[in-house]
Amino acid sequence: MRPSAHKRGYTRRWSAYSESRLKRNPLCVGYPAGVHKDRAVLATVTDHIIAAAKAPELFWDKSNHQSLCDDCNKRKAIAEEGALATG
C-alpha cells in the first residue's frame, strides 16, 4: 500500500510552495506537449517532472517542477503509473 501523501512529502510546506509557484507559473505546460494547442489553460498542480517516488532526491529541486492542469496531471499519472495517482 502506498504511504499517505503527508508521508510522501506533501506537507503544508509543499502546499505553500506549490501555491506560490503557481502564482509565478500559472499556465499549464501541457501533457503531452501541445495538448492545449494555442489555448492558455490555468494550472492547478505543481508536478514533479521525474516522479518523486522514482527520485526522492529531486522532490524539492525546482528544475524538476512544472505547472499542470488537473487533466494533464491525470494523463501523466496514467501514462507513467498505469493508474490515477493521488497526492
Distance bins in CASP14 RR format, pairs under 12 A and 6 or more apart:
PFRMAT RR
TARGET T0000
AUTHOR 0000-0000-0000
RMODE 2
METHOD distances of the structure
MODEL  1
1 7 0 0 0 0 0 1 0 0 0 0 0
2 8 1 0 0 1 0 0 0 0 0 0 0
2 10 0 0 0 0 0 1 0 0 0 0 0
2 52 0 0 0 0 0 1 0 0 0 0 0
2 53 0 0 0 0 1 0 0 0 0 0 0
2 81 0 0 0 0 0 1 0 0 0 0 0
2 83 0 0 0 0 0 1 0 0 0 0 0
2 84 0 0 0 0 0 1 0 0 0 0 0
2 85 0 0 0 0 1 0 0 0 0 0 0
2 86 0 0 0 0 1 0 0 0 0 0 0
2 87 0 0 0 0 1 0 0 0 0 0 0
3 9 0 0 0 0 1 0 0 0 0 0 0
3 10 0 0 0 0 0 1 0 0 0 0 0
3 52 0 0 0 0 0 1 0 0 0 0 0
3 53 0 0 0 0 1 0 0 0 0 0 0
3 56 0 0 0 0 0 1 0 0 0 0 0
3 86 0 0 0 0 0 1 0 0 0 0 0
3 87 0 0 0 0 0 1 0 0 0 0 0
4 10 0 0 0 0 1 0 0 0 0 0 0
4 11 0 0 0 0 0 1 0 0 0 0 0
4 86 0 0 0 0 1 0 0 0 0 0 0
4 87 0 0 0 0 1 0 0 0 0 0 0
5 11 0 0 0 0 1 0 0 0 0 0 0
5 12 0 0 0 0 0 1 0 0 0 0 0
5 14 0 0 0 0 1 0 0 0 0 0 0
5 15 0 0 0 0 0 1 0 0 0 0 0
5 52 0 0 0 0 0 1 0 0 0 0 0
5 53 0 0 0 0 0 1 0 0 0 0 0
5 85 0 0 0 0 1 0 0 0 0 0 0
5 86 1 0 0 1 0 0 0 0 0 0 0
5 87 1 0 1 0 0 0 0 0 0 0 0
6 12 0 0 0 0 1 0 0 0 0 0 0
6 13 0 0 0 0 0 1 0 0 0 0 0
6 14 0 0 0 0 1 0 0 0 0 0 0
6 15 0 0 0 0 0 1 0 0 0 0 0
6 87 0 0 0 0 1 0 0 0 0 0 0
7 52 0 0 0 0 0 1 0 0 0 0 0
7 53 0 0 0 0 0 1 0 0 0 0 0
7 56 0 0 0 0 0 1 0 0 0 0 0
7 87 0 0 0 0 0 1 0 0 0 0 0
8 14 0 0 0 0 1 0 0 0 0 0 0
8 48 0 0 0 0 0 1 0 0 0 0 0
8 51 0 0 0 0 0 1 0 0 0 0 0
8 52 1 0 0 1 0 0 0 0 0 0 0
8 53 1 0 0 1 0 0 0 0 0 0 0
8 56 0 0 0 0 1 0 0 0 0 0 0
8 59 0 0 0 0 1 0 0 0 0 0 0
8 85 0 0 0 0 0 1 0 0 0 0 0
8 86 0 0 0 0 0 1 0 0 0 0 0
8 87 1 0 0 1 0 0 0 0 0 0 0
9 15 0 0 0 0 0 1 0 0 0 0 0
9 17 0 0 0 0 0 1 0 0 0 0 0
9 18 0 0 0 0 0 1 0 0 0 0 0
9 48 0 0 0 0 0 1 0 0 0 0 0
9 52 1 0 0 1 0 0 0 0 0 0 0
9 53 0 0 0 0 0 1 0 0 0 0 0
9 56 0 0 0 0 1 0 0 0 0 0 0
9 59 1 0 0 1 0 0 0 0 0 0 0
9 60 0 0 0 0 1 0 0 0 0 0 0
9 87 0 0 0 0 1 0 0 0 0 0 0
10 16 0 0 0 0 0 1 0 0 0 0 0
10 17 0 0 0 0 0 1 0 0 0 0 0
10 18 0 0 0 0 1 0 0 0 0 0 0
10 45 0 0 0 0 0 1 0 0 0 0 0
10 46 0 0 0 0 0 1 0 0 0 0 0
10 48 0 0 0 0 0 1 0 0 0 0 0
10 52 0 0 0 0 1 0 0 0 0 0 0
10 53 0 0 0 0 0 1 0 0 0 0 0
10 59 0 0 0 0 1 0 0 0 0 0 0
10 60 0 0 0 0 0 1 0 0 0 0 0
10 85 0 0 0 0 0 1 0 0 0 0 0
10 86 0 0 0 0 1 0 0 0 0 0 0
10 87 1 0 1 0 0 0 0 0 0 0 0
11 17 0 0 0 0 1 0 0 0 0 0 0
11 18 0 0 0 0 0 1 0 0 0 0 0
11 59 0 0 0 0 0 1 0 0 0 0 0
11 60 0 0 0 0 0 1 0 0 0 0 0
11 87 0 0 0 0 0 1 0 0 0 0 0
12 18 0 0 0 0 0 1 0 0 0 0 0
12 19 0 0 0 0 0 1 0 0 0 0 0
13 19 0 0 0 0 0 1 0 0 0 0 0
13 20 0 0 0 0 0 1 0 0 0 0 0
13 59 0 0 0 0 0 1 0 0 0 0 0
13 60 0 0 0 0 1 0 0 0 0 0 0
14 20 0 0 0 0 0 1 0 0 0 0 0
14 21 0 0 0 0 0 1 0 0 0 0 0
14 45 0 0 0 0 0 1 0 0 0 0 0
14 46 0 0 0 0 1 0 0 0 0 0 0
14 48 0 0 0 0 0 1 0 0 0 0 0
14 52 0 0 0 0 1 0 0 0 0 0 0
14 59 0 0 0 0 1 0 0 0 0 0 0
14 60 0 0 0 0 1 0 0 0 0 0 0
14 65 0 0 0 0 0 1 0 0 0 0 0
14 87 0 0 0 0 1 0 0 0 0 0 0
15 21 0 0 0 0 0 1 0 0 0 0 0
15 22 0 0 0 0 0 1 0 0 0 0 0
15 45 0 0 0 0 0 1 0 0 0 0 0
15 46 0 0 0 0 1 0 0 0 0 0 0
15 87 0 0 0 0 0 1 0 0 0 0 0
16 22 0 0 0 0 0 1 0 0 0 0 0
16 23 0 0 0 0 0 1 0 0 0 0 0
16 46 0 0 0 0 0 1 0 0 0 0 0
17 23 0 0 0 0 0 1 0 0 0 0 0
17 24 0 0 0 0 0 1 0 0 0 0 0
17 25 0 0 0 0 0 1 0 0 0 0 0
17 46 1 0 0 1 0 0 0 0 0 0 0
17 59 0 0 0 0 0 1 0 0 0 0 0
17 60 0 0 0 0 1 0 0 0 0 0 0
17 61 0 0 0 0 0 1 0 0 0 0 0
17 62 0 0 0 0 1 0 0 0 0 0 0
17 65 0 0 0 0 1 0 0 0 0 0 0
18 24 0 0 0 0 0 1 0 0 0 0 0
18 25 0 0 0 0 0 1 0 0 0 0 0
18 43 0 0 0 0 1 0 0 0 0 0 0
18 44 0 0 0 0 1 0 0 0 0 0 0
18 45 1 0 0 1 0 0 0 0 0 0 0
18 46 1 1 0 0 0 0 0 0 0 0 0
18 47 0 0 0 0 1 0 0 0 0 0 0
18 48 0 0 0 0 0 1 0 0 0 0 0
18 59 0 0 0 0 0 1 0 0 0 0 0
18 60 0 0 0 0 0 1 0 0 0 0 0
18 62 0 0 0 0 0 1 0 0 0 0 0
18 65 0 0 0 0 1 0 0 0 0 0 0
18 66 0 0 0 0 0 1 0 0 0 0 0
18 67 0 0 0 0 1 0 0 0 0 0 0
18 68 0 0 0 0 0 1 0 0 0 0 0
18 73 0 0 0 0 0 1 0 0 0 0 0
18 87 0 0 0 0 0 1 0 0 0 0 0
19 25 0 0 0 0 0 1 0 0 0 0 0
19 26 0 0 0 0 0 1 0 0 0 0 0
19 43 0 0 0 0 0 1 0 0 0 0 0
19 44 0 0 0 0 0 1 0 0 0 0 0
19 45 0 0 0 0 0 1 0 0 0 0 0
19 46 0 0 0 0 1 0 0 0 0 0 0
19 67 0 0 0 0 0 1 0 0 0 0 0
20 26 0 0 0 0 0 1 0 0 0 0 0
20 46 0 0 0 0 1 0 0 0 0 0 0
20 62 0 0 0 0 0 1 0 0 0 0 0
20 65 0 0 0 0 0 1 0 0 0 0 0
21 43 0 0 0 0 1 0 0 0 0 0 0
21 44 0 0 0 0 0 1 0 0 0 0 0
21 45 0 0 0 0 0 1 0 0 0 0 0
21 46 1 0 1 0 0 0 0 0 0 0 0
21 47 0 0 0 0 0 1 0 0 0 0 0
21 60 0 0 0 0 0 1 0 0 0 0 0
21 62 0 0 0 0 1 0 0 0 0 0 0
21 64 0 0 0 0 0 1 0 0 0 0 0
21 65 1 0 0 1 0 0 0 0 0 0 0
21 66 0 0 0 0 1 0 0 0 0 0 0
21 67 1 0 0 1 0 0 0 0 0 0 0
21 68 0 0 0 0 0 1 0 0 0 0 0
22 28 0 0 0 0 0 1 0 0 0 0 0
22 29 0 0 0 0 0 1 0 0 0 0 0
22 42 0 0 0 0 1 0 0 0 0 0 0
22 43 1 0 1 0 0 0 0 0 0 0 0
22 44 1 0 0 1 0 0 0 0 0 0 0
22 45 0 0 0 0 1 0 0 0 0 0 0
22 46 1 0 0 1 0 0 0 0 0 0 0
22 47 0 0 0 0 0 1 0 0 0 0 0
22 65 0 0 0 0 0 1 0 0 0 0 0
22 66 0 0 0 0 0 1 0 0 0 0 0
22 67 1 0 0 1 0 0 0 0 0 0 0
22 68 0 0 0 0 1 0 0 0 0 0 0
22 69 0 0 0 0 0 1 0 0 0 0 0
23 42 0 0 0 0 0 1 0 0 0 0 0
23 43 0 0 0 0 0 1 0 0 0 0 0
23 46 0 0 0 0 0 1 0 0 0 0 0
23 67 0 0 0 0 0 1 0 0 0 0 0
24 43 0 0 0 0 0 1 0 0 0 0 0
24 46 0 0 0 0 0 1 0 0 0 0 0
24 62 0 0 0 0 0 1 0 0 0 0 0
24 65 0 0 0 0 0 1 0 0 0 0 0
24 67 0 0 0 0 1 0 0 0 0 0 0
25 42 0 0 0 0 0 1 0 0 0 0 0
25 43 1 0 0 1 0 0 0 0 0 0 0
25 44 0 0 0 0 0 1 0 0 0 0 0
25 45 0 0 0 0 0 1 0 0 0 0 0
25 46 0 0 0 0 1 0 0 0 0 0 0
25 47 0 0 0 0 0 1 0 0 0 0 0
25 62 0 0 0 0 0 1 0 0 0 0 0
25 65 0 0 0 0 1 0 0 0 0 0 0
25 66 1 0 0 1 0 0 0 0 0 0 0
25 67 1 0 1 0 0 0 0 0 0 0 0
25 68 0 0 0 0 0 1 0 0 0 0 0
26 40 0 0 0 0 1 0 0 0 0 0 0
26 41 0 0 0 0 1 0 0 0 0 0 0
26 42 1 0 1 0 0 0 0 0 0 0 0
26 43 1 0 0 1 0 0 0 0 0 0 0
26 44 0 0 0 0 1 0 0 0 0 0 0
26 45 0 0 0 0 0 1 0 0 0 0 0
26 46 0 0 0 0 0 1 0 0 0 0 0
26 67 1 0 0 1 0 0 0 0 0 0 0
26 68 0 0 0 0 0 1 0 0 0 0 0
26 69 0 0 0 0 0 1 0 0 0 0 0
27 36 0 0 0 0 1 0 0 0 0 0 0
27 38 0 0 0 0 0 1 0 0 0 0 0
27 39 0 0 0 0 1 0 0 0 0 0 0
27 40 1 0 1 0 0 0 0 0 0 0 0
27 41 1 0 0 1 0 0 0 0 0 0 0
27 42 1 0 0 1 0 0 0 0 0 0 0
27 43 1 0 1 0 0 0 0 0 0 0 0
27 44 0 0 0 0 0 1 0 0 0 0 0
27 66 0 0 0 0 0 1 0 0 0 0 0
27 67 1 0 0 1 0 0 0 0 0 0 0
27 68 0 0 0 0 1 0 0 0 0 0 0
27 69 0 0 0 0 1 0 0 0 0 0 0
27 72 0 0 0 0 0 1 0 0 0 0 0
28 34 0 0 0 0 0 1 0 0 0 0 0
28 35 0 0 0 0 1 0 0 0 0 0 0
28 36 1 0 0 1 0 0 0 0 0 0 0
28 37 0 0 0 0 0 1 0 0 0 0 0
28 39 0 0 0 0 1 0 0 0 0 0 0
28 40 0 0 0 0 1 0 0 0 0 0 0
28 41 1 0 1 0 0 0 0 0 0 0 0
28 42 1 0 0 1 0 0 0 0 0 0 0
28 43 1 0 1 0 0 0 0 0 0 0 0
28 44 0 0 0 0 1 0 0 0 0 0 0
28 45 0 0 0 0 1 0 0 0 0 0 0
28 46 0 0 0 0 0 1 0 0 0 0 0
28 47 0 0 0 0 1 0 0 0 0 0 0
28 66 0 0 0 0 1 0 0 0 0 0 0
28 67 1 0 1 0 0 0 0 0 0 0 0
28 68 1 0 1 0 0 0 0 0 0 0 0
28 69 1 0 1 0 0 0 0 0 0 0 0
28 70 0 0 0 0 1 0 0 0 0 0 0
28 71 0 0 0 0 1 0 0 0 0 0 0
28 72 1 0 1 0 0 0 0 0 0 0 0
28 73 0 0 0 0 1 0 0 0 0 0 0
28 75 0 0 0 0 0 1 0 0 0 0 0
28 76 0 0 0 0 0 1 0 0 0 0 0
29 35 0 0 0 0 1 0 0 0 0 0 0
29 36 0 0 0 0 1 0 0 0 0 0 0
29 40 0 0 0 0 0 1 0 0 0 0 0
29 41 0 0 0 0 1 0 0 0 0 0 0
29 42 0 0 0 0 0 1 0 0 0 0 0
29 43 1 0 0 1 0 0 0 0 0 0 0
29 45 0 0 0 0 0 1 0 0 0 0 0
29 46 0 0 0 0 0 1 0 0 0 0 0
29 47 0 0 0 0 1 0 0 0 0 0 0
29 49 0 0 0 0 1 0 0 0 0 0 0
29 65 0 0 0 0 0 1 0 0 0 0 0
29 66 1 0 1 0 0 0 0 0 0 0 0
29 67 1 0 1 0 0 0 0 0 0 0 0
29 68 1 0 0 1 0 0 0 0 0 0 0
29 69 0 0 0 0 1 0 0 0 0 0 0
29 72 1 0 0 1 0 0 0 0 0 0 0
29 73 0 0 0 0 0 1 0 0 0 0 0
29 76 0 0 0 0 0 1 0 0 0 0 0
30 36 1 0 1 0 0 0 0 0 0 0 0
30 37 0 0 0 0 0 1 0 0 0 0 0
30 39 0 0 0 0 0 1 0 0 0 0 0
30 40 0 0 0 0 0 1 0 0 0 0 0
30 41 1 0 0 1 0 0 0 0 0 0 0
30 42 0 0 0 0 0 1 0 0 0 0 0
30 43 0 0 0 0 1 0 0 0 0 0 0
30 45 0 0 0 0 0 1 0 0 0 0 0
30 47 0 0 0 0 1 0 0 0 0 0 0
30 49 0 0 0 0 0 1 0 0 0 0 0
30 66 0 0 0 0 1 0 0 0 0 0 0
30 67 0 0 0 0 1 0 0 0 0 0 0
30 68 1 0 0 1 0 0 0 0 0 0 0
30 69 1 0 0 1 0 0 0 0 0 0 0
30 70 0 0 0 0 0 1 0 0 0 0 0
30 71 0 0 0 0 1 0 0 0 0 0 0
30 72 1 0 1 0 0 0 0 0 0 0 0
30 73 0 0 0 0 1 0 0 0 0 0 0
30 74 0 0 0 0 0 1 0 0 0 0 0
30 75 0 0 0 0 1 0 0 0 0 0 0
30 76 0 0 0 0 1 0 0 0 0 0 0
31 41 0 0 0 0 0 1 0 0 0 0 0
31 43 0 0 0 0 0 1 0 0 0 0 0
31 45 0 0 0 0 0 1 0 0 0 0 0
31 47 0 0 0 0 1 0 0 0 0 0 0
31 49 0 0 0 0 1 0 0 0 0 0 0
31 66 0 0 0 0 1 0 0 0 0 0 0
31 67 0 0 0 0 0 1 0 0 0 0 0
31 68 1 0 0 1 0 0 0 0 0 0 0
31 69 0 0 0 0 1 0 0 0 0 0 0
31 70 0 0 0 0 0 1 0 0 0 0 0
31 71 0 0 0 0 1 0 0 0 0 0 0
31 72 1 0 1 0 0 0 0 0 0 0 0
31 73 1 0 0 1 0 0 0 0 0 0 0
31 74 0 0 0 0 1 0 0 0 0 0 0
31 75 1 0 1 0 0 0 0 0 0 0 0
31 76 1 0 1 0 0 0 0 0 0 0 0
31 77 0 0 0 0 1 0 0 0 0 0 0
31 78 0 0 0 0 0 1 0 0 0 0 0
31 79 1 0 0 1 0 0 0 0 0 0 0
31 80 0 0 0 0 1 0 0 0 0 0 0
32 68 0 0 0 0 0 1 0 0 0 0 0
32 71 0 0 0 0 0 1 0 0 0 0 0
32 72 0 0 0 0 1 0 0 0 0 0 0
32 75 1 0 0 1 0 0 0 0 0 0 0
32 76 0 0 0 0 1 0 0 0 0 0 0
32 78 0 0 0 0 0 1 0 0 0 0 0
32 79 0 0 0 0 1 0 0 0 0 0 0
32 80 0 0 0 0 0 1 0 0 0 0 0
33 66 0 0 0 0 0 1 0 0 0 0 0
33 68 0 0 0 0 0 1 0 0 0 0 0
33 72 0 0 0 0 1 0 0 0 0 0 0
33 75 0 0 0 0 0 1 0 0 0 0 0
33 76 0 0 0 0 0 1 0 0 0 0 0
34 41 0 0 0 0 0 1 0 0 0 0 0
34 72 0 0 0 0 1 0 0 0 0 0 0
34 75 0 0 0 0 0 1 0 0 0 0 0
35 41 0 0 0 0 1 0 0 0 0 0 0
35 68 0 0 0 0 0 1 0 0 0 0 0
35 69 0 0 0 0 1 0 0 0 0 0 0
35 71 0 0 0 0 1 0 0 0 0 0 0
35 72 1 0 0 1 0 0 0 0 0 0 0
35 73 0 0 0 0 0 1 0 0 0 0 0
35 74 0 0 0 0 0 1 0 0 0 0 0
35 75 1 0 0 1 0 0 0 0 0 0 0
35 76 0 0 0 0 0 1 0 0 0 0 0
35 79 0 0 0 0 0 1 0 0 0 0 0
36 42 0 0 0 0 0 1 0 0 0 0 0
36 43 0 0 0 0 0 1 0 0 0 0 0
36 67 0 0 0 0 0 1 0 0 0 0 0
36 68 0 0 0 0 0 1 0 0 0 0 0
36 69 0 0 0 0 1 0 0 0 0 0 0
36 71 0 0 0 0 1 0 0 0 0 0 0
36 72 0 0 0 0 1 0 0 0 0 0 0
36 75 0 0 0 0 0 1 0 0 0 0 0
39 69 0 0 0 0 0 1 0 0 0 0 0
40 67 0 0 0 0 0 1 0 0 0 0 0
40 69 0 0 0 0 0 1 0 0 0 0 0
41 67 0 0 0 0 1 0 0 0 0 0 0
41 68 0 0 0 0 1 0 0 0 0 0 0
41 69 1 0 1 0 0 0 0 0 0 0 0
41 70 0 0 0 0 1 0 0 0 0 0 0
41 71 0 0 0 0 1 0 0 0 0 0 0
41 72 0 0 0 0 1 0 0 0 0 0 0
41 73 0 0 0 0 0 1 0 0 0 0 0
42 67 0 0 0 0 1 0 0 0 0 0 0
42 68 0 0 0 0 0 1 0 0 0 0 0
42 69 1 0 0 1 0 0 0 0 0 0 0
42 70 0 0 0 0 1 0 0 0 0 0 0
42 71 0 0 0 0 0 1 0 0 0 0 0
42 72 0 0 0 0 0 1 0 0 0 0 0
43 65 0 0 0 0 0 1 0 0 0 0 0
43 66 0 0 0 0 1 0 0 0 0 0 0
43 67 1 1 0 0 0 0 0 0 0 0 0
43 68 1 0 1 0 0 0 0 0 0 0 0
43 69 1 0 1 0 0 0 0 0 0 0 0
43 70 0 0 0 0 1 0 0 0 0 0 0
43 71 0 0 0 0 0 1 0 0 0 0 0
43 72 0 0 0 0 1 0 0 0 0 0 0
43 73 0 0 0 0 1 0 0 0 0 0 0
44 67 0 0 0 0 1 0 0 0 0 0 0
44 68 1 0 0 1 0 0 0 0 0 0 0
44 69 1 0 1 0 0 0 0 0 0 0 0
44 70 1 0 1 0 0 0 0 0 0 0 0
44 71 0 0 0 0 1 0 0 0 0 0 0
44 72 0 0 0 0 1 0 0 0 0 0 0
44 73 1 0 0 1 0 0 0 0 0 0 0
44 74 0 0 0 0 0 1 0 0 0 0 0
45 65 0 0 0 0 0 1 0 0 0 0 0
45 66 0 0 0 0 1 0 0 0 0 0 0
45 67 1 0 0 1 0 0 0 0 0 0 0
45 68 1 0 1 0 0 0 0 0 0 0 0
45 69 1 0 0 1 0 0 0 0 0 0 0
45 70 1 0 0 1 0 0 0 0 0 0 0
45 71 0 0 0 0 0 1 0 0 0 0 0
45 72 0 0 0 0 1 0 0 0 0 0 0
45 73 1 0 1 0 0 0 0 0 0 0 0
45 74 0 0 0 0 1 0 0 0 0 0 0
45 75 0 0 0 0 0 1 0 0 0 0 0
45 76 0 0 0 0 1 0 0 0 0 0 0
45 77 0 0 0 0 0 1 0 0 0 0 0
45 85 0 0 0 0 0 1 0 0 0 0 0
45 86 0 0 0 0 0 1 0 0 0 0 0
45 87 0 0 0 0 1 0 0 0 0 0 0
46 52 0 0 0 0 0 1 0 0 0 0 0
46 59 0 0 0 0 0 1 0 0 0 0 0
46 60 0 0 0 0 0 1 0 0 0 0 0
46 62 0 0 0 0 1 0 0 0 0 0 0
46 64 0 0 0 0 0 1 0 0 0 0 0
46 65 1 0 1 0 0 0 0 0 0 0 0
46 66 1 0 0 1 0 0 0 0 0 0 0
46 67 1 0 0 1 0 0 0 0 0 0 0
46 68 0 0 0 0 1 0 0 0 0 0 0
46 69 0 0 0 0 0 1 0 0 0 0 0
46 73 0 0 0 0 1 0 0 0 0 0 0
46 87 0 0 0 0 0 1 0 0 0 0 0
47 64 0 0 0 0 1 0 0 0 0 0 0
47 65 1 0 0 1 0 0 0 0 0 0 0
47 66 1 0 1 0 0 0 0 0 0 0 0
47 67 1 0 0 1 0 0 0 0 0 0 0
47 68 1 0 1 0 0 0 0 0 0 0 0
47 69 0 0 0 0 0 1 0 0 0 0 0
47 70 0 0 0 0 0 1 0 0 0 0 0
47 72 0 0 0 0 1 0 0 0 0 0 0
47 73 1 0 1 0 0 0 0 0 0 0 0
47 74 0 0 0 0 0 1 0 0 0 0 0
47 75 0 0 0 0 0 1 0 0 0 0 0
47 76 1 0 0 1 0 0 0 0 0 0 0
47 77 0 0 0 0 1 0 0 0 0 0 0
47 80 0 0 0 0 0 1 0 0 0 0 0
47 85 0 0 0 0 0 1 0 0 0 0 0
47 87 0 0 0 0 0 1 0 0 0 0 0
48 54 0 0 0 0 1 0 0 0 0 0 0
48 55 0 0 0 0 1 0 0 0 0 0 0
48 56 0 0 0 0 1 0 0 0 0 0 0
48 57 0 0 0 0 0 1 0 0 0 0 0
48 58 1 0 0 1 0 0 0 0 0 0 0
48 59 1 0 0 1 0 0 0 0 0 0 0
48 60 0 0 0 0 1 0 0 0 0 0 0
48 61 0 0 0 0 1 0 0 0 0 0 0
48 62 0 0 0 0 0 1 0 0 0 0 0
48 63 0 0 0 0 0 1 0 0 0 0 0
48 64 1 0 1 0 0 0 0 0 0 0 0
48 65 1 0 0 1 0 0 0 0 0 0 0
48 66 0 0 0 0 1 0 0 0 0 0 0
48 67 0 0 0 0 0 1 0 0 0 0 0
48 68 0 0 0 0 0 1 0 0 0 0 0
48 73 0 0 0 0 0 1 0 0 0 0 0
48 76 0 0 0 0 1 0 0 0 0 0 0
48 77 0 0 0 0 0 1 0 0 0 0 0
48 80 0 0 0 0 0 1 0 0 0 0 0
48 85 0 0 0 0 0 1 0 0 0 0 0
48 87 0 0 0 0 0 1 0 0 0 0 0
49 55 0 0 0 0 1 0 0 0 0 0 0
49 58 0 0 0 0 1 0 0 0 0 0 0
49 59 0 0 0 0 0 1 0 0 0 0 0
49 61 0 0 0 0 1 0 0 0 0 0 0
49 62 0 0 0 0 0 1 0 0 0 0 0
49 63 0 0 0 0 1 0 0 0 0 0 0
49 64 1 0 1 0 0 0 0 0 0 0 0
49 65 1 0 0 1 0 0 0 0 0 0 0
49 66 1 0 1 0 0 0 0 0 0 0 0
49 67 0 0 0 0 0 1 0 0 0 0 0
49 68 0 0 0 0 1 0 0 0 0 0 0
49 73 0 0 0 0 0 1 0 0 0 0 0
49 76 0 0 0 0 1 0 0 0 0 0 0
49 80 0 0 0 0 0 1 0 0 0 0 0
50 56 0 0 0 0 0 1 0 0 0 0 0
50 57 0 0 0 0 1 0 0 0 0 0 0
50 58 1 0 1 0 0 0 0 0 0 0 0
50 59 0 0 0 0 1 0 0 0 0 0 0
50 61 0 0 0 0 1 0 0 0 0 0 0
50 63 0 0 0 0 1 0 0 0 0 0 0
50 64 1 0 1 0 0 0 0 0 0 0 0
50 65 0 0 0 0 0 1 0 0 0 0 0
50 66 0 0 0 0 0 1 0 0 0 0 0
50 76 0 0 0 0 0 1 0 0 0 0 0
50 80 0 0 0 0 1 0 0 0 0 0 0
51 58 0 0 0 0 1 0 0 0 0 0 0
51 59 0 0 0 0 1 0 0 0 0 0 0
51 64 0 0 0 0 1 0 0 0 0 0 0
51 73 0 0 0 0 0 1 0 0 0 0 0
51 76 0 0 0 0 1 0 0 0 0 0 0
51 77 0 0 0 0 1 0 0 0 0 0 0
51 79 0 0 0 0 0 1 0 0 0 0 0
51 80 1 0 0 1 0 0 0 0 0 0 0
51 81 1 0 0 1 0 0 0 0 0 0 0
51 82 0 0 0 0 0 1 0 0 0 0 0
51 85 0 0 0 0 1 0 0 0 0 0 0
51 87 0 0 0 0 0 1 0 0 0 0 0
52 58 1 0 0 1 0 0 0 0 0 0 0
52 59 1 0 1 0 0 0 0 0 0 0 0
52 60 0 0 0 0 1 0 0 0 0 0 0
52 61 0 0 0 0 0 1 0 0 0 0 0
52 64 0 0 0 0 1 0 0 0 0 0 0
52 65 0 0 0 0 0 1 0 0 0 0 0
52 80 0 0 0 0 0 1 0 0 0 0 0
52 81 0 0 0 0 0 1 0 0 0 0 0
52 85 0 0 0 0 0 1 0 0 0 0 0
52 87 0 0 0 0 1 0 0 0 0 0 0
53 59 0 0 0 0 1 0 0 0 0 0 0
53 77 0 0 0 0 0 1 0 0 0 0 0
53 80 0 0 0 0 1 0 0 0 0 0 0
53 81 0 0 0 0 1 0 0 0 0 0 0
53 85 0 0 0 0 1 0 0 0 0 0 0
53 87 0 0 0 0 0 1 0 0 0 0 0
54 64 0 0 0 0 0 1 0 0 0 0 0
54 80 0 0 0 0 1 0 0 0 0 0 0
54 81 0 0 0 0 0 1 0 0 0 0 0
54 85 0 0 0 0 0 1 0 0 0 0 0
55 61 0 0 0 0 1 0 0 0 0 0 0
55 63 0 0 0 0 0 1 0 0 0 0 0
55 64 1 0 0 1 0 0 0 0 0 0 0
56 64 0 0 0 0 0 1 0 0 0 0 0
57 64 0 0 0 0 1 0 0 0 0 0 0
58 64 1 0 1 0 0 0 0 0 0 0 0
58 65 0 0 0 0 1 0 0 0 0 0 0
59 65 0 0 0 0 1 0 0 0 0 0 0
66 72 0 0 0 0 1 0 0 0 0 0 0
66 73 0 0 0 0 1 0 0 0 0 0 0
66 76 0 0 0 0 1 0 0 0 0 0 0
67 73 0 0 0 0 1 0 0 0 0 0 0
68 74 0 0 0 0 1 0 0 0 0 0 0
68 75 0 0 0 0 1 0 0 0 0 0 0
68 76 1 0 0 1 0 0 0 0 0 0 0
68 77 0 0 0 0 0 1 0 0 0 0 0
69 75 0 0 0 0 1 0 0 0 0 0 0
69 76 0 0 0 0 0 1 0 0 0 0 0
70 76 0 0 0 0 0 1 0 0 0 0 0
70 77 0 0 0 0 0 1 0 0 0 0 0
70 84 0 0 0 0 0 1 0 0 0 0 0
70 86 0 0 0 0 0 1 0 0 0 0 0
71 77 0 0 0 0 0 1 0 0 0 0 0
71 78 0 0 0 0 0 1 0 0 0 0 0
71 84 0 0 0 0 0 1 0 0 0 0 0
72 78 0 0 0 0 0 1 0 0 0 0 0
72 79 0 0 0 0 0 1 0 0 0 0 0
73 79 0 0 0 0 0 1 0 0 0 0 0
73 80 0 0 0 0 0 1 0 0 0 0 0
73 81 0 0 0 0 0 1 0 0 0 0 0
73 84 0 0 0 0 1 0 0 0 0 0 0
73 85 0 0 0 0 1 0 0 0 0 0 0
73 86 0 0 0 0 0 1 0 0 0 0 0
73 87 0 0 0 0 1 0 0 0 0 0 0
74 80 0 0 0 0 0 1 0 0 0 0 0
74 81 0 0 0 0 0 1 0 0 0 0 0
74 82 0 0 0 0 0 1 0 0 0 0 0
74 83 0 0 0 0 0 1 0 0 0 0 0
74 84 1 0 0 1 0 0 0 0 0 0 0
74 85 0 0 0 0 1 0 0 0 0 0 0
74 86 0 0 0 0 0 1 0 0 0 0 0
74 87 0 0 0 0 0 1 0 0 0 0 0
75 81 0 0 0 0 0 1 0 0 0 0 0
75 82 0 0 0 0 0 1 0 0 0 0 0
75 84 0 0 0 0 0 1 0 0 0 0 0
75 85 0 0 0 0 0 1 0 0 0 0 0
76 82 0 0 0 0 0 1 0 0 0 0 0
76 84 0 0 0 0 0 1 0 0 0 0 0
76 85 0 0 0 0 1 0 0 0 0 0 0
77 83 1 0 0 1 0 0 0 0 0 0 0
77 84 1 0 1 0 0 0 0 0 0 0 0
77 85 1 0 1 0 0 0 0 0 0 0 0
77 86 0 0 0 0 1 0 0 0 0 0 0
77 87 0 0 0 0 1 0 0 0 0 0 0
78 84 1 0 0 1 0 0 0 0 0 0 0
78 85 0 0 0 0 1 0 0 0 0 0 0
79 85 0 0 0 0 0 1 0 0 0 0 0
END
